[in-house]
Amino acid sequence: VAFRRHGPQRQWTKYLTGLRQSLDTYLTGAQAAQWAAARDRKEAVGAAFKADEQYRDRRPLTSDQIDYASGDVVHLYGLYDALHLVSRDTWRRVLQFSQNRVNDSCKPLHLS
């Protein structure tokens, strides 16, 4: 979860907290337990990514790779619900940052 201040001069991104830390912090109960198990599996697959540069390029994807890729996404609804409990100003900044990231990703690389 992050936001970037935009104005006449573009400034560095200020991170409130990263996705992993946000999931660790804001998910509770069964969602937190499911995320903890997914996080542990992601760490194991992440080690394979680091050990073998071609690991990400192999097709078809293994079930571990698919679980790794979807590991964060399946928990975003719970995080979304939890973040509605933070202040309106923080939530507005998070939404604005997200929109800015989408806009930046659509620009040619030399303009980013």
N, CA, C and O atoms as a GROMACS GRO file, in nm:
protein
  448
    1VAL      N    1   0.087  -0.115   0.000
    1VAL     CA    2   0.000   0.000   0.000
    1VAL      C    3   0.092   0.120   0.000
    1VAL      O    4   0.178   0.134   0.086
    2ALA      N    5   0.072   0.206  -0.095
    2ALA     CA    6   0.163   0.319  -0.107
    2ALA      C    7   0.092   0.436  -0.171
    2ALA      O    8  -0.017   0.422  -0.227
    3PHE      N    9   0.152   0.550  -0.162
    3PHE     CA   10   0.101   0.664  -0.235
    3PHE      C   11   0.218   0.748  -0.283
    3PHE      O   12   0.327   0.744  -0.227
    4ARG      N   13   0.194   0.823  -0.387
    4ARG     CA   14   0.295   0.911  -0.444
    4ARG      C   15   0.236   1.050  -0.447
    4ARG      O   16   0.121   1.069  -0.489
    5ARG      N   17   0.312   1.146  -0.405
    5ARG     CA   18   0.265   1.284  -0.413
    5ARG      C   19   0.298   1.338  -0.552
    5ARG      O   20   0.414   1.333  -0.595
    6HIS      N   21   0.198   1.388  -0.621
    6HIS     CA   22   0.219   1.447  -0.753
    6HIS      C   23   0.198   1.597  -0.743
    6HIS      O   24   0.117   1.645  -0.664
    7GLY      N   25   0.269   1.668  -0.821
    7GLY     CA   26   0.259   1.813  -0.823
    7GLY      C   27   0.350   1.864  -0.933
    7GLY      O   28   0.379   1.791  -1.028
    8PRO      N   29   0.394   1.989  -0.921
    8PRO     CA   30   0.484   2.044  -1.023
    8PRO      C   31   0.610   1.961  -1.040
    8PRO      O   32   0.662   1.948  -1.151
    9GLN      N   33   0.660   1.902  -0.930
    9GLN     CA   34   0.777   1.816  -0.938
    9GLN      C   35   0.737   1.678  -0.890
    9GLN      O   36   0.675   1.661  -0.785
   10ARG      N   37   0.774   1.581  -0.969
   10ARG     CA   38   0.746   1.444  -0.930
   10ARG      C   39   0.838   1.404  -0.816
   10ARG      O   40   0.959   1.426  -0.823
   11GLN      N   41   0.782   1.345  -0.712
   11GLN     CA   42   0.861   1.305  -0.598
   11GLN      C   43   0.867   1.154  -0.589
   11GLN      O   44   0.790   1.083  -0.654
   12TRP      N   45   0.958   1.104  -0.508
   12TRP     CA   46   0.970   0.961  -0.486
   12TRP      C   47   0.845   0.909  -0.419
   12TRP      O   48   0.774   0.981  -0.349
   13THR      N   49   0.819   0.783  -0.443
   13THR     CA   50   0.705   0.718  -0.380
   13THR      C   51   0.731   0.702  -0.231
   13THR      O   52   0.841   0.664  -0.190
   14LYS      N   53   0.630   0.730  -0.152
   14LYS     CA   54   0.638   0.706  -0.009
   14LYS      C   55   0.552   0.586   0.022
   14LYS      O   56   0.431   0.589   0.000
   15TYR      N   57   0.613   0.481   0.070
   15TYR     CA   58   0.538   0.359   0.100
   15TYR      C   59   0.485   0.363   0.241
   15TYR      O   60   0.560   0.382   0.337
   16LEU      N   61   0.356   0.346   0.252
   16LEU     CA   62   0.297   0.330   0.384
   16LEU      C   63   0.337   0.194   0.439
   16LEU      O   64   0.376   0.181   0.555
   17THR      N   65   0.327   0.094   0.354
   17THR     CA   66   0.372  -0.041   0.385
   17THR      C   67   0.359  -0.124   0.257
   17THR      O   68   0.275  -0.093   0.173
   18GLY      N   69   0.440  -0.226   0.242
   18GLY     CA   70   0.433  -0.311   0.124
   18GLY      C   71   0.315  -0.407   0.131
   18GLY      O   72   0.249  -0.418   0.234
   19LEU      N   73   0.290  -0.478   0.021
   19LEU     CA   74   0.177  -0.570   0.015
   19LEU      C   75   0.189  -0.680   0.119
   19LEU      O   76   0.093  -0.709   0.190
   20ARG      N   77   0.306  -0.740   0.128
   20ARG     CA   78   0.323  -0.848   0.225
   20ARG      C   79   0.297  -0.799   0.367
   20ARG      O   80   0.225  -0.863   0.444
   21GLN      N   81   0.355  -0.685   0.401
   21GLN     CA   82   0.336  -0.629   0.536
   21GLN      C   83   0.190  -0.590   0.558
   21GLN      O   84   0.137  -0.607   0.668
   22SER      N   85   0.125  -0.539   0.455
   22SER     CA   86  -0.017  -0.504   0.466
   22SER      C   87  -0.101  -0.627   0.495
   22SER      O   88  -0.189  -0.625   0.581
   23LEU      N   89  -0.074  -0.735   0.422
   23LEU     CA   90  -0.148  -0.858   0.446
   23LEU      C   91  -0.120  -0.912   0.586
   23LEU      O   92  -0.211  -0.958   0.654
   24ASP      N   93   0.006  -0.907   0.628
   24ASP     CA   94   0.041  -0.952   0.763
   24ASP      C   95  -0.029  -0.868   0.870
   24ASP      O   96  -0.070  -0.920   0.973
   25THR      N   97  -0.041  -0.740   0.844
   25THR     CA   98  -0.094  -0.647   0.944
   25THR      C   99  -0.247  -0.646   0.949
   25THR      O  100  -0.305  -0.648   1.058
   26TYR      N  101  -0.311  -0.641   0.834
   26TYR     CA  102  -0.454  -0.612   0.831
   26TYR      C  103  -0.545  -0.734   0.824
   26TYR      O  104  -0.661  -0.726   0.864
   27LEU      N  105  -0.496  -0.847   0.776
   27LEU     CA  106  -0.583  -0.965   0.772
   27LEU      C  107  -0.595  -1.025   0.910
   27LEU      O  108  -0.499  -1.023   0.988
   28THR      N  109  -0.712  -1.077   0.942
   28THR     CA  110  -0.736  -1.136   1.073
   28THR      C  111  -0.806  -1.270   1.058
   28THR      O  112  -0.860  -1.302   0.952
   29GLY      N  113  -0.804  -1.348   1.164
   29GLY     CA  114  -0.879  -1.473   1.169
   29GLY      C  115  -0.836  -1.572   1.063
   29GLY      O  116  -0.718  -1.593   1.039
   30ALA      N  117  -0.937  -1.633   1.000
   30ALA     CA  118  -0.912  -1.737   0.900
   30ALA      C  119  -0.834  -1.681   0.780
   30ALA      O  120  -0.749  -1.750   0.724
   31GLN      N  121  -0.864  -1.556   0.742
   31GLN     CA  122  -0.791  -1.496   0.630
   31GLN      C  123  -0.642  -1.483   0.662
   31GLN      O  124  -0.557  -1.507   0.576
   32ALA      N  125  -0.610  -1.446   0.785
   32ALA     CA  126  -0.471  -1.433   0.826
   32ALA      C  127  -0.401  -1.569   0.822
   32ALA      O  128  -0.286  -1.579   0.780
   33ALA      N  129  -0.470  -1.673   0.867
   33ALA     CA  130  -0.412  -1.808   0.866
   33ALA      C  131  -0.388  -1.856   0.723
   33ALA      O  132  -0.285  -1.916   0.694
   34GLN      N  133  -0.484  -1.830   0.634
   34GLN     CA  134  -0.468  -1.870   0.494
   34GLN      C  135  -0.352  -1.794   0.430
   34GLN      O  136  -0.274  -1.853   0.355
   35TRP      N  137  -0.342  -1.665   0.459
   35TRP     CA  138  -0.231  -1.586   0.404
   35TRP      C  139  -0.097  -1.637   0.457
   35TRP      O  140  -0.001  -1.645   0.381
   36ALA      N  141  -0.089  -1.670   0.586
   36ALA     CA  142   0.037  -1.719   0.644
   36ALA      C  143   0.082  -1.847   0.573
   36ALA      O  144   0.201  -1.863   0.545
   37ALA      N  145  -0.011  -1.936   0.545
   37ALA     CA  146   0.024  -2.060   0.474
   37ALA      C  147   0.069  -2.029   0.331
   37ALA      O  148   0.166  -2.086   0.283
   38ALA      N  149  -0.002  -1.939   0.264
   38ALA     CA  150   0.035  -1.900   0.127
   38ALA      C  151   0.171  -1.832   0.125
   38ALA      O  152   0.252  -1.857   0.036
   39ARG      N  153   0.196  -1.747   0.224
   39ARG     CA  154   0.325  -1.676   0.233
   39ARG      C  155   0.440  -1.776   0.247
   39ARG      O  156   0.544  -1.759   0.184
   40ASP      N  157   0.421  -1.878   0.328
   40ASP     CA  158   0.526  -1.978   0.345
   40ASP      C  159   0.552  -2.054   0.215
   40ASP      O  160   0.667  -2.082   0.181
   41ARG      N  161   0.445  -2.088   0.141
   41ARG     CA  162   0.462  -2.156   0.011
   41ARG      C  163   0.531  -2.063  -0.088
   41ARG      O  164   0.616  -2.107  -0.165
   42LYS      N  165   0.495  -1.934  -0.086
   42LYS     CA  166   0.557  -1.837  -0.176
   42LYS      C  167   0.708  -1.826  -0.150
   42LYS      O  168   0.786  -1.814  -0.243
   43GLU      N  169   0.746  -1.831  -0.024
   43GLU     CA  170   0.889  -1.822   0.009
   43GLU      C  171   0.966  -1.940  -0.047
   43GLU      O  172   1.078  -1.924  -0.095
   44ALA      N  173   0.907  -2.058  -0.042
   44ALA     CA  174   0.973  -2.178  -0.097
   44ALA      C  175   0.988  -2.166  -0.248
   44ALA      O  176   1.094  -2.198  -0.302
   45VAL      N  177   0.884  -2.122  -0.316
   45VAL     CA  178   0.891  -2.105  -0.462
   45VAL      C  179   0.986  -1.991  -0.497
   45VAL      O  180   1.059  -1.998  -0.596
   46GLY      N  181   0.984  -1.885  -0.416
   46GLY     CA  182   1.074  -1.773  -0.438
   46GLY      C  183   1.220  -1.815  -0.436
   46GLY      O  184   1.302  -1.762  -0.511
   47ALA      N  185   1.252  -1.910  -0.350
   47ALA     CA  186   1.390  -1.962  -0.345
   47ALA      C  187   1.425  -2.031  -0.476
   47ALA      O  188   1.538  -2.020  -0.523
   48ALA      N  189   1.329  -2.102  -0.534
   48ALA     CA  190   1.353  -2.168  -0.664
   48ALA      C  191   1.374  -2.064  -0.774
   48ALA      O  192   1.458  -2.082  -0.862
   49PHE      N  193   1.298  -1.953  -0.769
   49PHE     CA  194   1.316  -1.844  -0.865
   49PHE      C  195   1.459  -1.792  -0.859
   49PHE      O  196   1.522  -1.770  -0.962
   50LYS      N  197   1.508  -1.772  -0.738
   50LYS     CA  198   1.642  -1.715  -0.722
   50LYS      C  199   1.751  -1.813  -0.763
   50LYS      O  200   1.857  -1.771  -0.812
   51ALA      N  201   1.727  -1.941  -0.745
   51ALA     CA  202   1.828  -2.042  -0.776
   51ALA      C  203   1.838  -2.073  -0.925
   51ALA      O  204   1.942  -2.120  -0.971
   52ASP      N  205   1.732  -2.048  -1.001
   52ASP     CA  206   1.727  -2.086  -1.143
   52ASP      C  207   1.668  -1.971  -1.223
   52ASP      O  208   1.547  -1.948  -1.218
   53GLU      N  209   1.751  -1.900  -1.297
   53GLU     CA  210   1.705  -1.783  -1.373
   53GLU      C  211   1.599  -1.817  -1.477
   53GLU      O  212   1.520  -1.730  -1.514
   54GLN      N  213   1.596  -1.940  -1.525
   54GLN     CA  214   1.499  -1.981  -1.628
   54GLN      C  215   1.366  -2.029  -1.568
   54GLN      O  216   1.272  -2.058  -1.643
   55TYR      N  217   1.357  -2.038  -1.438
   55TYR     CA  218   1.239  -2.094  -1.371
   55TYR      C  219   1.110  -2.023  -1.414
   55TYR      O  220   1.008  -2.089  -1.436
   56ARG      N  221   1.114  -1.891  -1.424
   56ARG     CA  222   0.994  -1.814  -1.459
   56ARG      C  223   0.954  -1.830  -1.606
   56ARG      O  224   0.839  -1.808  -1.641
   57ASP      N  225   1.048  -1.866  -1.689
   57ASP     CA  226   1.022  -1.872  -1.832
   57ASP      C  227   0.968  -2.006  -1.881
   57ASP      O  228   0.920  -2.016  -1.994
   58ARG      N  229   0.975  -2.108  -1.798
   58ARG     CA  230   0.932  -2.242  -1.840
   58ARG      C  231   0.780  -2.249  -1.854
   58ARG      O  232   0.705  -2.192  -1.774
   59ARG      N  233   0.737  -2.320  -1.957
   59ARG     CA  234   0.594  -2.342  -1.981
   59ARG      C  235   0.572  -2.489  -2.007
   59ARG      O  236   0.660  -2.551  -2.067
   60PRO      N  237   0.464  -2.547  -1.968
   60PRO     CA  238   0.356  -2.482  -1.894
   60PRO      C  239   0.400  -2.455  -1.750
   60PRO      O  240   0.493  -2.517  -1.698
   61LEU      N  241   0.331  -2.361  -1.687
   61LEU     CA  242   0.361  -2.327  -1.548
   61LEU      C  243   0.330  -2.446  -1.458
   61LEU      O  244   0.233  -2.520  -1.480
   62THR      N  245   0.412  -2.463  -1.358
   62THR     CA  246   0.385  -2.569  -1.260
   62THR      C  247   0.276  -2.520  -1.164
   62THR      O  248   0.245  -2.400  -1.160
   63SER      N  249   0.218  -2.611  -1.090
   63SER     CA  250   0.116  -2.571  -0.994
   63SER      C  251   0.176  -2.480  -0.888
   63SER      O  252   0.108  -2.390  -0.838
   64ASP      N  253   0.303  -2.500  -0.852
   64ASP     CA  254   0.370  -2.411  -0.756
   64ASP      C  255   0.381  -2.269  -0.811
   64ASP      O  256   0.362  -2.172  -0.738
   65GLN      N  257   0.414  -2.257  -0.940
   65GLN     CA  258   0.425  -2.124  -1.001
   65GLN      C  259   0.289  -2.055  -1.004
   65GLN      O  260   0.280  -1.935  -0.979
   66ILE      N  261   0.185  -2.128  -1.035
   66ILE     CA  262   0.050  -2.070  -1.039
   66ILE      C  263   0.009  -2.027  -0.898
   66ILE      O  264  -0.046  -1.918  -0.881
   67ASP      N  265   0.036  -2.111  -0.799
   67ASP     CA  266   0.005  -2.074  -0.660
   67ASP      C  267   0.082  -1.949  -0.619
   67ASP      O  268   0.029  -1.862  -0.550
   68TYR      N  269   0.208  -1.942  -0.661
   68TYR     CA  270   0.290  -1.825  -0.629
   68TYR      C  271   0.229  -1.698  -0.689
   68TYR      O  272   0.215  -1.596  -0.621
   69ALA      N  273   0.192  -1.706  -0.816
   69ALA     CA  274   0.138  -1.589  -0.885
   69ALA      C  275   0.004  -1.545  -0.827
   69ALA      O  276  -0.025  -1.426  -0.821
   70SER      N  277  -0.076  -1.640  -0.787
   70SER     CA  278  -0.209  -1.605  -0.736
   70SER      C  279  -0.210  -1.584  -0.584
   70SER      O  280  -0.311  -1.543  -0.528
   71GLY      N  281  -0.098  -1.612  -0.519
   71GLY     CA  282  -0.092  -1.609  -0.374
   71GLY      C  283  -0.131  -1.477  -0.311
   71GLY      O  284  -0.195  -1.476  -0.206
   72ASP      N  285  -0.094  -1.365  -0.373
   72ASP     CA  286  -0.132  -1.234  -0.319
   72ASP      C  287  -0.275  -1.198  -0.359
   72ASP      O  288  -0.352  -1.144  -0.279
   73VAL      N  289  -0.308  -1.228  -0.483
   73VAL     CA  290  -0.434  -1.182  -0.541
   73VAL      C  291  -0.554  -1.234  -0.464
   73VAL      O  292  -0.650  -1.160  -0.442
   74VAL      N  293  -0.551  -1.360  -0.424
   74VAL     CA  294  -0.668  -1.417  -0.356
   74VAL      C  295  -0.696  -1.350  -0.223
   74VAL      O  296  -0.805  -1.365  -0.169
   75HIS      N  297  -0.599  -1.277  -0.169
   75HIS     CA  298  -0.618  -1.212  -0.040
   75HIS      C  299  -0.649  -1.062  -0.052
   75HIS      O  300  -0.666  -0.994   0.048
   76LEU      N  301  -0.655  -1.012  -0.175
   76LEU     CA  302  -0.677  -0.869  -0.192
   76LEU      C  303  -0.816  -0.824  -0.147
   76LEU      O  304  -0.832  -0.712  -0.099
   77TYR      N  305  -0.918  -0.909  -0.163
   77TYR     CA  306  -1.052  -0.870  -0.116
   77TYR      C  307  -1.053  -0.849   0.035
   77TYR      O  308  -1.112  -0.753   0.084
   78GLY      N  309  -0.988  -0.939   0.107
   78GLY     CA  310  -0.981  -0.923   0.252
   78GLY      C  311  -0.904  -0.798   0.291
   78GLY      O  312  -0.942  -0.728   0.384
   79LEU      N  313  -0.795  -0.770   0.219
   79LEU     CA  314  -0.718  -0.649   0.245
   79LEU      C  315  -0.800  -0.525   0.213
   79LEU      O  316  -0.797  -0.427   0.288
   80TYR      N  317  -0.872  -0.528   0.103
   80TYR     CA  318  -0.959  -0.417   0.064
   80TYR      C  319  -1.060  -0.388   0.175
   80TYR      O  320  -1.078  -0.273   0.214
   81ASP      N  321  -1.124  -0.492   0.226
   81ASP     CA  322  -1.222  -0.475   0.334
   81ASP      C  323  -1.157  -0.417   0.459
   81ASP      O  324  -1.213  -0.328   0.523
   82ALA      N  325  -1.038  -0.466   0.493
   82ALA     CA  326  -0.968  -0.418   0.612
   82ALA      C  327  -0.924  -0.273   0.598
   82ALA      O  328  -0.928  -0.196   0.694
   83LEU      N  329  -0.883  -0.234   0.477
   83LEU     CA  330  -0.835  -0.097   0.458
   83LEU      C  331  -0.947   0.006   0.462
   83LEU      O  332  -0.921   0.125   0.481
   84HIS      N  333  -1.069  -0.038   0.445
   84HIS     CA  334  -1.180   0.055   0.460
   84HIS      C  335  -1.193   0.105   0.604
   84HIS      O  336  -1.265   0.202   0.631
   85LEU      N  337  -1.124   0.040   0.696
   85LEU     CA  338  -1.128   0.080   0.836
   85LEU      C  339  -1.026   0.189   0.867
   85LEU      O  340  -1.030   0.248   0.976
   86VAL      N  341  -0.932   0.217   0.775
   86VAL     CA  342  -0.833   0.323   0.798
   86VAL      C  343  -0.896   0.458   0.767
   86VAL      O  344  -1.009   0.464   0.718
   87SER      N  345  -0.825   0.564   0.795
   87SER     CA  346  -0.880   0.698   0.777
   87SER      C  347  -0.913   0.726   0.630
   87SER      O  348  -0.852   0.670   0.539
   88ARG      N  349  -1.011   0.814   0.610
   88ARG     CA  350  -1.050   0.851   0.473
   88ARG      C  351  -0.934   0.910   0.396
   88ARG      O  352  -0.919   0.882   0.277
   89ASP      N  353  -0.852   0.992   0.460
   89ASP     CA  354  -0.740   1.054   0.391
   89ASP      C  355  -0.639   0.950   0.343
   89ASP      O  356  -0.592   0.956   0.230
   90THR      N  357  -0.607   0.854   0.429
   90THR     CA  358  -0.514   0.747   0.390
   90THR      C  359  -0.573   0.667   0.275
   90THR      O  360  -0.503   0.637   0.179
   91TRP      N  361  -0.700   0.632   0.285
   91TRP     CA  362  -0.766   0.553   0.181
   91TRP      C  363  -0.767   0.632   0.049
   91TRP      O  364  -0.744   0.573  -0.056
   92ARG      N  365  -0.794   0.762   0.053
   92ARG     CA  366  -0.793   0.844  -0.068
   92ARG      C  367  -0.655   0.844  -0.131
   92ARG      O  368  -0.643   0.834  -0.254
   93ARG      N  369  -0.549   0.854  -0.050
   93ARG     CA  370  -0.413   0.853  -0.102
   93ARG      C  371  -0.379   0.718  -0.165
   93ARG      O  372  -0.313   0.713  -0.268
   94VAL      N  373  -0.423   0.610  -0.103
   94VAL     CA  374  -0.398   0.477  -0.157
   94VAL      C  375  -0.464   0.463  -0.293
   94VAL      O  376  -0.402   0.414  -0.388
   95LEU      N  377  -0.590   0.504  -0.304
   95LEU     CA  378  -0.662   0.496  -0.432
   95LEU      C  379  -0.595   0.582  -0.538
   95LEU      O  380  -0.583   0.541  -0.654
   96GLN      N  381  -0.552   0.702  -0.500
   96GLN     CA  382  -0.486   0.791  -0.596
   96GLN      C  383  -0.354   0.730  -0.643
   96GLN      O  384  -0.322   0.734  -0.762
   97PHE      N  385  -0.277   0.675  -0.550
   97PHE     CA  386  -0.152   0.611  -0.588
   97PHE      C  387  -0.177   0.496  -0.685
   97PHE      O  388  -0.106   0.481  -0.784
   98SER      N  389  -0.279   0.416  -0.655
   98SER     CA  390  -0.310   0.303  -0.743
   98SER      C  391  -0.342   0.352  -0.884
   98SER      O  392  -0.296   0.294  -0.982
   99GLN      N  393  -0.420   0.458  -0.894
   99GLN     CA  394  -0.454   0.513  -1.025
   99GLN      C  395  -0.329   0.566  -1.095
   99GLN      O  396  -0.313   0.546  -1.216
  100ASN      N  397  -0.242   0.632  -1.021
  100ASN     CA  398  -0.117   0.682  -1.079
  100ASN      C  399  -0.029   0.568  -1.130
  100ASN      O  400   0.034   0.580  -1.234
  101ARG      N  401  -0.026   0.457  -1.056
  101ARG     CA  402   0.053   0.341  -1.101
  101ARG      C  403  -0.002   0.285  -1.231
  101ARG      O  404   0.074   0.249  -1.321
  102VAL      N  405  -0.134   0.276  -1.241
  102VAL     CA  406  -0.196   0.228  -1.365
  102VAL      C  407  -0.161   0.322  -1.478
  102VAL      O  408  -0.123   0.278  -1.587
  103ASN      N  409  -0.174   0.452  -1.456
  103ASN     CA  410  -0.141   0.551  -1.559
  103ASN      C  411   0.005   0.541  -1.600
  103ASN      O  412   0.036   0.544  -1.720
  104ASP      N  413   0.095   0.527  -1.503
  104ASP     CA  414   0.238   0.516  -1.534
  104ASP      C  415   0.268   0.390  -1.615
  104ASP      O  416   0.354   0.392  -1.703
  105SER      N  417   0.198   0.282  -1.585
  105SER     CA  418   0.226   0.156  -1.655
  105SER      C  419   0.183   0.161  -1.801
  105SER      O  420   0.227   0.078  -1.881
  106CYS      N  421   0.099   0.256  -1.836
  106CYS     CA  422   0.051   0.269  -1.974
  106CYS      C  423   0.140   0.360  -2.058
  106CYS      O  424   0.121   0.370  -2.179
  107LYS      N  425   0.237   0.426  -1.996
  107LYS     CA  426   0.326   0.517  -2.068
  107LYS      C  427   0.442   0.439  -2.129
  107LYS      O  428   0.480   0.334  -2.078
  108PRO      N  429   0.497   0.491  -2.238
  108PRO     CA  430   0.622   0.432  -2.289
  108PRO      C  431   0.730   0.441  -2.182
  108PRO      O  432   0.729   0.533  -2.100
  109LEU      N  433   0.823   0.348  -2.181
  109LEU     CA  434   0.925   0.343  -2.075
  109LEU      C  435   1.004   0.472  -2.064
  109LEU      O  436   1.040   0.512  -1.953
  110HIS      N  437   1.032   0.537  -2.176
  110HIS     CA  438   1.115   0.658  -2.169
  110HIS      C  439   1.041   0.775  -2.105
  110HIS      O  440   1.104   0.876  -2.073
  111LEU      N  441   0.910   0.765  -2.084
  111LEU     CA  442   0.835   0.871  -2.019
  111LEU      C  443   0.807   0.840  -1.873
  111LEU      O  444   0.759   0.927  -1.800
  112SER      N  445   0.835   0.719  -1.829
  112SER     CA  446   0.804   0.681  -1.691
  112SER      C  447   0.903   0.736  -1.593
  112SER      O  448   0.891   0.713  -1.473
   0.00000   0.00000   0.00000
